[in-house]
Each structure stands twice: as C-alpha cells, then as structure tokens.
Amino acid sequence: MKFFEIKNLKGDIFGGITAGVVALPLALAFGIQAFSGINDSSAASIGALAGLVGATFLGFFASMFGGTHSQISGPTGPMTVVSATIVSGAYAASNGSISTALISMSLAGVFCGLFQILFGVIKIGKYVRYIPYPVLSGFMSGIGVIIILQQIYPLLGLKSSGSMLDLIVNLPSAVAQGISVTALILGVATILIIALFPKITKKLPSTLVAMIVVTIVAVIWGIDESLTIGTIPSGLPMPLFAKEGIELAGLDWGLILKSAIIPGLTLAGLGSIDTLLTSVVADNITKTKHNSNKELMGQGIGNVMASLFCGLPGAGATMRTVVNVKSGGRSQLSGMIHAMFLLAVLLGLGALVRYVPLSVLAGILITVGWGIIDFKGFKDLPKIPRADAVVLIVVFVVTVFVDLLTAVGIGMVIACVLFMKRAGDLVEGSYSSSEMTHFDKESPWQDEGGIPETIKHKIYIQRLNGPIFFGSITRFQEVMHDVPDNVKVVIIRMRLVNFMDQSGLYAMETAVKDLQDRGIMVLMTIIQPQPLYMLTSMNLIPDTIPENHTFKTFEDCTEFLKTMDF
C-alpha cells in the first residue's frame, strides 16, 4: 500500500482533523493525570503541555514510520498510569524537584522507545497474540479502575497523591476537610454531556463539546484559577537539554537512570500490547493487515522523539484510531495531519486552554476509565471456566493494588500453568487431541459427499481440527476472514474441537457476527461437550446461532441444506 493515495486525500485530511479534535482533550487530561502526584501550582500546566507535546510528536512519527496505515497514536490510559508513577516517584525521591521528575519521565520515554525499536528488530510483535483474554481483561479493567480512582479527587476539587490504597483510605478525611461544590458540578456536567450528547448527534466528539461548553460556563461563573489548568507555554516545543526552567547540572543522574530504565521497559511492554491490539481493531474495520514489527519500530521512534521534547510517552489509541477510520482516514497521512492539528494548538491556541477546569478533565478521564473496564468479562465470570475467572480476578487485583507489569507477569504464569494442565488432560483423554491446532479448508471429510453438486459453490466449510484457545485464535480469525463474499452458507465443523477457552469463545462470537453481518448463514455441526457448554452458557447458542442451525451429525446438516432455497 502507498504512503497515501490521492483518491482518498479528502478522507485522510478529514479523518486526521477529526482525530485531532478528539485527541485534544484527552492529551490534556492524560498529561495532567501524569503530573497529579506533584504538589506544585505549576504541575497542571506542565502536565497539559507534556500531554500535547507527546500526542503531537508521537502521533506524527509513529504514523510516518509505523506499520498500521490508519492508526492514531498518543497518550493512553495504561501508559499514563505508569508515567504518573515515574513522575511521582522521582519527585518524592528528589525531595520535590520538578526538573528531576520531568527528566525521569522523559528518559523513561526514551528507553521505552529504544526498547520498542529493539522489539521490532527482533520481531517480537507476533508473540503478543499469545496473551490470553483473561489477562488482558483483568489488566485493562484494572487500569480503568485506577484512572477513575485517581480522578475522584480532582473531580471534588481536591489534590490526589499516593498509592491506590492511600487514595481509597484517605478519601473520607480529604472530603471532610472540604470539597469544591463548583468543581463537582462542572465535573458531573462534563460526564453527563459526554454520555448524553451522542444521543443527539455523533458528528461532533462529545468530549470536545463537553470541554468547550463547561469551560465557557466556568469562565462566566468566575471559577477560581486554582481549579483550572493555568497558563500553557505556546510556541514550538523545546528539547529537554534546552528547555527553560530545567537545570541539568547538579542533578542526581544515578537516581534518574534508576527511575527510568526499568519503567522504560514497562512502558515499552505495555505500549506494544496497547498498540498492537489497536492495530488489530484497525485491521478488522479496514480489512487490511498491519505489519506488527514495523509498527513497533514506528512507535519506538515516535516515543523517543516525543520524550526528547518532554512529551508524555504513549501508544496506539483505539478510540482515536476508530474515529479516524470512521471519518475516512485510510493512510499514514491521516495520523500525521492529526499531529499537525495538535501542533497548531501548541503554536496558537494554548492561551485558551488555560481556562479549562481540572474537574472537567477529571470528568473526561472518568468516562475514559469507565470505557476501558471490561464489564462483559466480569459479567461472564460465572459462565467461563473457573481457571479463566481466577486469572482475570488475580490480574485485576494486582493491577490495581500492586503494579501493571507484575500483574501481566503473574497472569501469564498462571495462564501458562493452567494451559499446560489442560493440554495434559486432553492428551490423557484422547490421543487425537494431541495434534497441533490446524484449520484446514481444503481436504473434505468422508461424510461430506451428500451435498448436492448444484449448491456446493454456495457453501463454505470450515473444518476445525483442535482446541480453540488464546494461542490459536489468530489463525482461526484469518481463516474465518478468508470466506468469499459470494458464499451463502458457512458450515463450522467442530468434531475435533474438544476445548474452547474465553479467548476462543469471544473470537468465535466475533467471527460468527461478522459473517452474519455480511448476509451469510452460519451452521455448526458435532459440538463436543465442553465447547457446547461454553457456547450455550454464554448464549451464543441460541441468541446468535439458532438451535435449529446446530446439528449432531453432518448428514442432518446436509438434509437441512437440501430444504433451503438458494
């Protein structure tokens, strides 16, 4: 695919500008959240600038060098949570030095970028698909809860700091000291506008509408300046070594490096996962295929450049990417235009941003955190295998109360141990189940000869020869995506599928719904007990696949096909 195509230039421009409009309030909000642990009047303006610079530089260079044509990159929830830990930790360890905190964050971002470039060079991108769904679900839900908890304080006009446990324990005493009713009203109004405005129209991003409308109300109301972002320096961003107010001499570089290298690796791991998951979302919408290793290198270059200019590190952003695609963006040019729009804000509109109340940005982030939580995964806990449920809950709790990298590590270890046990049980139960998972659409099985020749060209048979689990769903998704458009019926043969985990179940649900959206009927034959339990307990059968479209034998399915009017 070309860097951009003239015929889609209008779509790329409109998509990029629309994504930039959506990214503006999020960049400000994430930036301020990253510096919320600093007890200084300038923290909000420093954070807001860091968020804008990060979104601008990362958005531009990740699009230029990345491997996902329509991806929009910038500060995200997971990356901001880690960045906030780096900033607050360095600030506390240096006895209140903002320079040390900013430099630590910037160097961590540089290391993050370098690690991501290394990940791309050694082609580690393909291994992200082996992360089980319960690990991702617990991890993302934990991040959503962290974001919400951290924003309760600014929503009430209070200053937040400390660990998650401290935030929860100290909330009653903080509230007792007095909250700002003005801040609370503005924050709640922001949340309500974001929730209700899409019911009126979806042509304008509700986050931007909320920020503008509530800020105007706050200015008219005469809100105290201490409850707003404050002045953001305008003009071209300066690199770290030339930035005004940053004193490099006399700093504890040992402390800074110590607080940057390991967190940089954490950022690289989380950013890579976040980005490649967004790349898959973009692929599903645009029907394209991204280059995961090139994308990691592009993200790495973007994070290095953003961090050298004291910007907040980030990753591929799902919501902004979807907005870009839905608005017509199809090439890397759209991501670069999104970044240039944010640069224009930095150059000329920064003076207007100073009036935005902190509680408005808190309201925006609360809706972001709410959207990150995987309510579907929690709702399905009683129905999924107990082992998957345990993994999800453990990862969720560790994410919220310990740290993100530990959570992912523990989740992966538990998932691997449980998978090895499952694999052993399957082998012991049946030698045929020890075969490598393989999806074969070429070789007919012996009982398929009864299909009439007159309708064979309208029928597509997918033969699944083994478990559908987190390690095999990528291949499963590929073969389901290959179904031709002229097909009227897809028959999914599950005779040899003796196990399905939560990842496999959700992949099956997505594949079936995609086929049905294309006007293709989906039939299933010979479902073994464990997969049948998963499909029925989660109501995929009968809500998505009617019971009369499932068959105990292929001969029954053949008889059904003969009654159809093609």
FIGUDO-754164 format. One line per 8 residues: number of its first residue (from 1); their letters; for each residue x, y, z of C-alpha. Coordinates in steps of 0.001 Angstrom, whole numbers, plus 500000, padded with zeros to 6 digits. Each point is the difference from the previous one (the first is absolute). Last residue first. Example, Ala and Ser with C-alpha at 12.3 -4.5 7.8 and 13.67 -1.06 7.14 Angstrom:
<recs>
2) SA) 513670,498940,507140 ~ 498630,496560,500660
</recs>
This chain:
<recs>
566) FDMTKLFE) 469271,479226,497297 ~ 496737,498767,501469 ~ 500973,497742,502861 ~ 498493,496536,500488 ~ 503082,498206,498647 ~ 502170,501889,502470 ~ 498041,498535,502919 ~ 500579,496476,498699
558) TCDEFTKF) 503732,500723,499791 ~ 500045,501276,503614 ~ 498350,496797,501172 ~ 502632,498013,498062 ~ 502687,502074,501687 ~ 498884,498627,503328 ~ 498895,501546,503315 ~ 498847,503192,498294
550) THNEPITD) 499849,503703,500888 ~ 497987,502455,497867 ~ 496730,498939,501654 ~ 501474,501220,503290 ~ 500274,503525,498636 ~ 503549,501430,499822 ~ 500193,503485,501547 ~ 497462,499733,502838
542) PILNMSTL) 499763,496158,500015 ~ 502886,499144,500435 ~ 502398,502877,500515 ~ 498124,500053,503302 ~ 503187,500092,502118 ~ 498938,496782,501723 ~ 499053,498555,496600 ~ 503295,500550,498178
534) MYLPQPQI) 502168,499096,503004 ~ 498007,496826,500770 ~ 500138,498975,496344 ~ 503771,500557,499989 ~ 500311,497642,503028 ~ 497540,497351,498762 ~ 501164,499575,496362 ~ 498165,501836,497215
526) ITMLVMIG) 499191,497802,497012 ~ 498903,502552,497374 ~ 499598,503768,499867 ~ 498160,502142,497434 ~ 500606,503670,499158 ~ 497858,501868,497442 ~ 501823,502729,498075 ~ 498462,503466,499596
518) RDQLDKVA) 503285,501842,500544 ~ 498862,500975,503503 ~ 499472,496271,500597 ~ 503623,499312,499146 ~ 501224,502744,502347 ~ 497690,498687,502747 ~ 501424,496487,499650 ~ 503610,501216,500065
510) TEMAYLGS) 499454,502219,503052 ~ 498308,497211,501955 ~ 502702,497493,499053 ~ 502742,502394,501132 ~ 498101,500576,503255 ~ 499813,496253,500614 ~ 503633,499413,499068 ~ 501230,502631,502464
502) QDMFNVLR) 497725,498598,502701 ~ 501279,496453,499513 ~ 498826,497310,497572 ~ 500817,496293,500283 ~ 499187,496796,498103 ~ 499865,501466,496512 ~ 500368,496867,497859 ~ 496345,499768,498924
494) MRIIVVKV) 499666,503766,499720 ~ 498990,500460,496355 ~ 499018,503606,499306 ~ 497685,500071,496964 ~ 499922,503341,498195 ~ 496972,500719,497793 ~ 499311,502508,497202 ~ 503513,500387,498573
486) NDPVDHMV) 500577,502698,497364 ~ 502003,502161,502437 ~ 502784,497432,500401 ~ 500921,498769,503532 ~ 503617,501022,500656 ~ 499178,501857,503262 ~ 499047,496712,501638 ~ 503373,498582,499004
478) EQFRTISG) 501883,502963,501460 ~ 497969,500136,503213 ~ 500773,496341,500707 ~ 503692,500615,499340 ~ 499986,502820,502545 ~ 497834,497947,502378 ~ 502601,497257,500464 ~ 501985,500997,503082
470) FFIPGNLR) 497000,501399,501886 ~ 497985,496805,499569 ~ 498016,498135,497371 ~ 500917,496355,500559 ~ 500547,497689,497007 ~ 499141,499272,496382 ~ 497530,502669,498916 ~ 498500,499318,496582
462) QIYIKHKI) 498522,503109,498395 ~ 497580,499139,497198 ~ 498849,502584,497450 ~ 496708,499489,498148 ~ 498761,501877,496925 ~ 502191,498056,497549 ~ 498676,496718,501417 ~ 496380,500880,499152
454) TEPIGGED) 499445,498160,496714 ~ 502439,497211,500884 ~ 497680,498786,502759 ~ 501695,499529,503400 ~ 500080,496283,500824 ~ 503750,499592,499553 ~ 500866,501797,503212 ~ 500176,496888,502220
446) QWPSEKDF) 503548,499088,498961 ~ 501613,503281,501015 ~ 500972,502444,497293 ~ 503641,501260,499777 ~ 500308,503708,499191 ~ 498734,502151,502904 ~ 502434,498837,502664 ~ 500415,501804,503312
438) HTMESSSY) 502691,498342,502066 ~ 500619,499752,503711 ~ 502911,497605,500411 ~ 498860,496455,500692 ~ 499806,498900,503620 ~ 496235,499781,499874 ~ 500157,496818,497940 ~ 501712,498198,502869
430) SGEVLDGA) 496936,500532,502149 ~ 499459,500468,503725 ~ 503641,500012,501036 ~ 500833,502442,497246 ~ 497113,502252,500984 ~ 500922,499921,503676 ~ 503596,500871,499187 ~ 498902,502923,497831
422) RKMFLVCA) 497739,501250,502783 ~ 502810,499753,502549 ~ 502382,501813,497658 ~ 497334,502658,499483 ~ 499602,500480,503737 ~ 503737,500474,500443 ~ 500158,502408,497064 ~ 497039,502048,501258
414) IVMGIGVA) 501478,500231,503504 ~ 503366,501170,498645 ~ 498359,502457,497577 ~ 497837,501518,502719 ~ 502929,500367,502375 ~ 502033,501805,497336 ~ 497108,502234,498906 ~ 499296,501011,503595
406) TLLDVFVT) 503659,500545,500833 ~ 500276,502338,497014 ~ 496952,501995,501068 ~ 500759,500641,503634 ~ 498814,499001,503482 ~ 496459,501028,501063 ~ 498089,500566,496765 ~ 501937,497716,497669
398) VVFVVILV) 500332,497296,502667 ~ 496220,499960,500521 ~ 499182,499833,496287 ~ 502653,497372,499228 ~ 498710,497789,502818 ~ 496360,500440,498922 ~ 500644,499187,496340 ~ 502224,496999,500773
390) VADARPIK) 497451,498563,502442 ~ 497174,500375,497457 ~ 502055,498254,497315 ~ 500636,497090,502389 ~ 496320,499792,500911 ~ 499025,499477,496386 ~ 497594,502745,498813 ~ 496370,500252,501136
382) PLDKFGKF) 500230,501563,503463 ~ 502564,502562,498728 ~ 497890,501084,497003 ~ 498931,503310,501522 ~ 503607,500758,500909 ~ 501199,499457,496410 ~ 497106,502014,498586 ~ 500740,502847,502388
374) DIIGWGVT) 503502,500343,498555 ~ 501001,503321,501547 ~ 501588,502292,497393 ~ 496799,501967,499355 ~ 499647,500880,503681 ~ 503591,501222,500053 ~ 499341,502247,496996 ~ 496787,501308,501588
366) ILIGALVS) 501955,500768,503183 ~ 502676,501639,497851 ~ 497539,502494,498521 ~ 498586,500830,503437 ~ 503510,500576,501344 ~ 500661,502285,497026 ~ 496943,502023,500999 ~ 501095,499917,503657
358) LPVYRVLA) 503306,501606,498985 ~ 498122,502994,498632 ~ 500936,501167,496466 ~ 500924,503700,500078 ~ 503663,499461,499070 ~ 498980,498312,496728 ~ 499307,503370,498395 ~ 503641,501106,500160
350) GLGLLVAL) 501095,496733,498387 ~ 498175,500888,496789 ~ 502865,501276,497900 ~ 503076,497835,499708 ~ 499000,497075,502219 ~ 496548,499826,498440 ~ 501590,500063,496550 ~ 502225,497120,501107
342) LFMAHIMG) 496838,498068,500906 ~ 498728,500467,496426 ~ 503403,498923,498688 ~ 499736,496760,501997 ~ 496589,499127,498542 ~ 501421,500794,496546 ~ 502787,497481,500639 ~ 497494,497335,501002
334) SLQSRGGS) 497941,500632,496865 ~ 503107,499823,497786 ~ 500679,496459,501203 ~ 497100,498825,497868 ~ 496295,499155,500199 ~ 498303,502888,501770 ~ 496360,500369,498924 ~ 498215,501190,503132
326) KVNVVTRM) 499287,496453,501205 ~ 503709,499210,499665 ~ 501110,503040,501997 ~ 497353,499492,502685 ~ 501063,496343,500317 ~ 503634,501051,500388 ~ 499097,502623,502615 ~ 498068,497417,502021
318) TAGAGPLG) 502717,497354,499755 ~ 503059,502101,500803 ~ 503321,498606,498756 ~ 502555,500761,502673 ~ 501228,502708,502351 ~ 502948,501799,501538 ~ 499270,503469,501475 ~ 502038,502728,498353
310) CFLSAMVN) 503172,501505,501404 ~ 501428,500827,496533 ~ 502381,497024,500054 ~ 497018,497984,501218 ~ 497927,500640,496883 ~ 502899,499122,497687 ~ 500796,496767,501838 ~ 496309,499087,500208
302) GIGQGMLE) 499500,500511,496267 ~ 503081,497983,499051 ~ 498809,497151,502218 ~ 496458,500154,498654 ~ 501364,499750,496469 ~ 502195,497069,500993 ~ 497029,498254,501586 ~ 497903,500607,496883
294) KNSNHKTK) 502720,498535,497802 ~ 499912,496867,502152 ~ 496203,499746,499869 ~ 499578,500520,496252 ~ 496264,500678,499710 ~ 497460,498051,497982 ~ 497038,501674,498268 ~ 496239,499484,500232
286) TINDAVVS) 499541,503661,501072 ~ 497944,499270,503123 ~ 501620,496721,501043 ~ 503473,501291,499195 ~ 499466,503113,502148 ~ 498940,497823,502950 ~ 503072,497802,499483 ~ 502211,503109,499987
278) TLLTDISG) 498367,501108,503263 ~ 501057,496702,501567 ~ 503461,500596,498575 ~ 500246,503419,501611 ~ 498834,499076,503492 ~ 502260,496935,500121 ~ 503004,501981,498757 ~ 499274,502892,502359
270) LGALTLGP) 499741,497657,502964 ~ 503316,498320,499241 ~ 501815,503217,499119 ~ 498614,501815,503040 ~ 501199,497199,502278 ~ 503425,500066,498324 ~ 500167,503754,500568 ~ 498946,499437,503608
262) IIASKLIL) 503073,497751,500309 ~ 502299,502606,498442 ~ 498578,503274,501385 ~ 499994,500100,503808 ~ 503498,498555,500215 ~ 501159,502400,497302 ~ 498635,502975,501962 ~ 501415,498830,503325
254) GWDLGALE) 503436,499544,498479 ~ 499640,503331,498247 ~ 499577,501853,503303 ~ 499721,503505,498557 ~ 502727,502578,500535 ~ 499912,501394,496504 ~ 496964,499165,497880 ~ 497920,503000,501075
246) IGEKAFLP) 496667,500031,498203 ~ 498225,503364,500248 ~ 500174,500729,496291 ~ 500484,496919,497854 ~ 503282,499774,498091 ~ 501146,496535,501159 ~ 496444,498617,499889 ~ 499204,501127,496480
238) MPLGSPIT) 497829,503098,499463 ~ 496389,499937,498899 ~ 499114,502632,497359 ~ 497865,502800,501350 ~ 497544,500283,502862 ~ 500670,499455,503698 ~ 496891,498708,501790 ~ 498511,502356,502574
230) GITLSEDI) 497696,498506,502603 ~ 498203,496665,499983 ~ 497079,501238,502103 ~ 498924,499546,503655 ~ 502579,502452,501342 ~ 498556,502578,497596 ~ 496809,500190,502108 ~ 496913,499660,497825
222) GWIVAVIT) 498349,503193,498797 ~ 496604,498578,499003 ~ 500429,501413,496501 ~ 503402,498297,499760 ~ 498585,496747,501427 ~ 497053,500032,497557 ~ 502425,500471,497116 ~ 502101,497114,501344
214) VVIMAVLT) 496876,497814,500249 ~ 499108,500587,496352 ~ 503521,499604,498609 ~ 500991,496877,501965 ~ 496634,498301,499500 ~ 499999,500649,496254 ~ 503560,498672,499769 ~ 499104,496819,501886
206) SPLKKTIK) 496765,499568,497991 ~ 501818,499806,496686 ~ 497769,501647,497364 ~ 498233,498013,497279 ~ 498549,497598,502556 ~ 496789,501949,500482 ~ 497256,500339,502622 ~ 500490,496644,501743
198) PFLAIILI) 503764,500600,499712 ~ 499496,503031,502330 ~ 498695,497922,502924 ~ 503052,498242,501473 ~ 502605,502665,499231 ~ 497579,502724,501113 ~ 499241,498168,503254 ~ 503676,499463,500801
190) TAVGLILA) 500798,503670,499412 ~ 497058,501124,502153 ~ 501313,497751,502784 ~ 503383,501687,499789 ~ 498565,503536,499944 ~ 497742,499273,502978 ~ 502856,498393,501954 ~ 502379,502877,499304
182) TVSIGQAV) 497425,502527,501195 ~ 499213,497962,503114 ~ 503676,500158,500926 ~ 500646,497495,502775 ~ 500734,500516,503679 ~ 502285,498509,502612 ~ 497530,497151,500484 ~ 500467,499000,496351
174) ASPLNVIL) 503728,499488,500578 ~ 499289,497994,503163 ~ 497556,497728,498145 ~ 502366,499580,496998 ~ 503096,499032,502002 ~ 499417,496232,499928 ~ 499098,499835,496300 ~ 502796,502261,498729
166) DLMSGSSK) 502478,498355,502361 ~ 499115,496546,498648 ~ 500441,501243,496446 ~ 503411,501384,500877 ~ 500771,503607,500889 ~ 498712,503337,498787 ~ 496773,501829,499258 ~ 499287,503721,500449
158) LGLLPYIQ) 496336,500880,500521 ~ 497462,501872,497857 ~ 497463,497187,500271 ~ 500606,498797,496428 ~ 503712,500560,500703 ~ 499754,497342,502756 ~ 497778,497510,498152 ~ 502421,500019,497054
150) QLIIIVGI) 502571,497585,501445 ~ 497301,497481,500857 ~ 498604,500097,496442 ~ 503408,499549,498360 ~ 500893,497125,502330 ~ 496662,498284,499308 ~ 500579,500183,496239 ~ 503539,498675,500404
142) GSMFGSLV) 498665,497034,501959 ~ 497421,499330,497289 ~ 502777,500014,497390 ~ 502096,497478,501942 ~ 497132,497729,500989 ~ 498781,499828,496403 ~ 503467,499644,498495 ~ 500855,497116,502326
134) PYPIYRVY) 496556,498406,499529 ~ 500435,500246,496178 ~ 503213,498004,499912 ~ 503253,501646,498794 ~ 501299,497817,497173 ~ 499074,502580,497353 ~ 502749,502284,501315 ~ 502539,497495,498656
126) KGIKIVGF) 499815,501340,496448 ~ 501555,503315,501022 ~ 503286,498490,501170 ~ 501687,500444,496652 ~ 503581,500483,501286 ~ 500125,503404,498291 ~ 496488,500937,501110 ~ 500661,499213,503652
118) LIQFLGCF) 503265,501955,499758 ~ 498111,503034,498691 ~ 497596,499547,502901 ~ 502897,499854,502469 ~ 501419,503240,498571 ~ 496610,501702,500251 ~ 499483,498970,503615 ~ 503564,501065,500794
110) VGALSMSI) 499166,503454,498625 ~ 496738,500080,501939 ~ 501788,499063,503216 ~ 502452,502807,499215 ~ 497145,502492,499641 ~ 498233,498857,503162 ~ 503217,500195,502007 ~ 500771,503442,498510
102) LATSISGN) 496575,501323,501005 ~ 500253,498636,503550 ~ 503560,501232,500450 ~ 499066,503470,498754 ~ 496951,500054,502293 ~ 502298,499493,503004 ~ 497939,499334,503137 ~ 502324,498083,502267
94) SAAYAGSV) 501713,498080,497191 ~ 498453,496661,501006 ~ 496507,501545,500189 ~ 500172,501581,496540 ~ 501581,496877,498494 ~ 497198,497808,501376 ~ 497241,502436,499003 ~ 501283,500256,496424
86) ITASVVTM) 500681,496291,499514 ~ 496635,498973,501485 ~ 498202,502544,497815 ~ 501814,498620,496950 ~ 498775,496485,500849 ~ 496355,501152,500204 ~ 500472,502121,496876 ~ 501193,497036,497940
78) PGTPGSIQ) 497004,497867,500989 ~ 497475,502798,499341 ~ 501358,501219,496678 ~ 502188,502883,498797 ~ 500184,500171,496202 ~ 499781,497904,496856 ~ 497471,499963,497162 ~ 500071,496898,497794
70) SHTGGFMS) 498742,500088,496413 ~ 502966,498474,498161 ~ 501222,497583,502649 ~ 503711,499301,499440 ~ 501530,503080,501558 ~ 502672,502406,498687 ~ 497973,503101,499119 ~ 497040,499204,502252
62) AFFGLFTA) 502236,499377,503023 ~ 501896,503196,499125 ~ 496989,502315,499909 ~ 497860,498645,502841 ~ 503015,499571,502258 ~ 501069,503607,499430 ~ 496567,501621,500369 ~ 498451,497737,502663
54) GVLGALAG) 503113,500266,502158 ~ 500183,503781,499609 ~ 496322,500365,500946 ~ 500307,497739,503051 ~ 503226,501643,501172 ~ 498374,503435,499669 ~ 497034,498908,502117 ~ 502360,498515,502584
46) ISAASSDN) 502077,503144,500329 ~ 496815,502101,500256 ~ 498552,497718,502684 ~ 503225,499724,502006 ~ 500579,503783,500215 ~ 498271,500412,503375 ~ 502188,497301,501535 ~ 499245,496829,501930
38) IGSFAQIG) 500997,497551,497264 ~ 497972,496769,499978 ~ 497589,501340,497374 ~ 502815,500240,497447 ~ 498957,497025,497846 ~ 496326,500909,500501 ~ 500637,503456,498550 ~ 501500,498490,496874
30) FALALPLA) 497191,497464,499652 ~ 497379,502759,500176 ~ 501737,502340,497568 ~ 500613,497228,497471 ~ 496402,498802,500427 ~ 498587,503490,499427 ~ 501968,500368,496737 ~ 499755,496422,498666
22) VVGATIGG) 496373,500266,498865 ~ 500726,503156,497992 ~ 503156,498385,498624 ~ 498042,496911,498937 ~ 497575,502264,498119 ~ 502900,501834,498342 ~ 501629,496729,498945 ~ 496779,498478,498692
14) FIDGKLNK) 499166,503131,497989 ~ 503459,500136,498451 ~ 500168,496251,499361 ~ 496505,499952,498502 ~ 500791,502914,497669 ~ 503242,498335,498883 ~ 498248,496702,499208 ~ 500308,500210,496207
6) IEFFKM) 503508,501425,500357 ~ 501218,496880,501792 ~ 502279,500018,503017 ~ 503264,498326,501017 ~ 499163,497424,497328 ~ 498777,496484,500842
</recs>
